[in-house]
């Protein structure tokens, strides 16, 4: 494990990516353009409503739906809530609690690695 930086504490991007990937595992679905398209009803203004909900532009949603932009980790909880996925906020909170557990595990592994490396 020498030279391996496992620290996640304080790294917001890593935390969001972990939430995204754990969220995908938790829901057993990948939240991507296909997932979004499959839930859109085709009603006029729906993409604009999604954009407002995410705090982005309609152009951003268009790029996302066409495959020219990926869904970002921080957008997943908002997308879930927009489409009314039951208790999305509670599920994300549970995932964040798992992250805290994983961070404790990582910290323990880092300490162990340092001890093994004689640091």
BELHU-V499223 format. One record per backbone hydrogen bond with DSSP energy under -0.5 kcal/mol. CO is the residue of the C=O (numbers start at 0). NH is the residue of the N-H. E is the energy in kcal/mol with one decimal. If there is no record, write none. Layout:
co = <CO & CO>
nh = <NH & NH>
e = <E & E>
This chain:
co = <0 & 2 & 3 & 7 & 9 & 10 & 11 & 12 & 13 & 14 & 15 & 16 & 17 & 18 & 19 & 20 & 21 & 22 & 23 & 23 & 28 & 29 & 31 & 32 & 33 & 34 & 35 & 35 & 36 & 42 & 44 & 45 & 46 & 47 & 48 & 49 & 50 & 50 & 56 & 57 & 58 & 59 & 60 & 61 & 62 & 62 & 62 & 63 & 71 & 71 & 72 & 74 & 75 & 76 & 77 & 78 & 79 & 80 & 84 & 86 & 87 & 88 & 89 & 90 & 91 & 92 & 93 & 94 & 95 & 96 & 97 & 98 & 99 & 100 & 101 & 102 & 103 & 104 & 105 & 106 & 107 & 108 & 109 & 110 & 111 & 112 & 113 & 113 & 114>
nh = <3 & 4 & 5 & 10 & 11 & 14 & 15 & 16 & 17 & 18 & 19 & 20 & 21 & 22 & 23 & 24 & 25 & 26 & 27 & 28 & 30 & 31 & 35 & 36 & 37 & 38 & 38 & 39 & 39 & 45 & 48 & 49 & 50 & 51 & 52 & 53 & 54 & 55 & 60 & 61 & 62 & 63 & 64 & 65 & 66 & 67 & 68 & 66 & 74 & 75 & 75 & 78 & 79 & 80 & 81 & 82 & 84 & 83 & 87 & 90 & 91 & 92 & 93 & 94 & 95 & 96 & 97 & 98 & 99 & 100 & 101 & 102 & 103 & 104 & 105 & 106 & 107 & 108 & 109 & 110 & 111 & 112 & 113 & 114 & 115 & 116 & 117 & 118 & 117>
e = <-2.0 & -0.6 & -0.8 & -2.2 & -1.2 & -2.3 & -2.8 & -2.6 & -2.4 & -2.6 & -2.7 & -2.7 & -3.1 & -3.1 & -2.2 & -2.1 & -3.3 & -2.8 & -1.0 & -0.9 & -0.6 & -1.3 & -2.5 & -2.9 & -2.2 & -0.6 & -1.3 & -0.9 & -0.6 & -1.8 & -2.2 & -2.3 & -2.3 & -2.4 & -2.3 & -2.2 & -1.3 & -2.5 & -1.5 & -2.5 & -2.4 & -2.2 & -2.8 & -1.7 & -0.8 & -2.0 & -1.1 & -0.7 & -1.7 & -0.8 & -1.0 & -2.7 & -2.8 & -2.2 & -2.4 & -2.0 & -2.7 & -1.1 & -1.5 & -2.3 & -2.4 & -2.3 & -2.0 & -1.9 & -2.6 & -2.0 & -1.8 & -1.9 & -1.9 & -1.8 & -2.7 & -3.0 & -2.0 & -2.1 & -2.9 & -2.6 & -2.2 & -2.3 & -2.7 & -2.3 & -2.2 & -2.7 & -2.5 & -2.2 & -2.4 & -2.0 & -0.5 & -2.8 & -0.7>
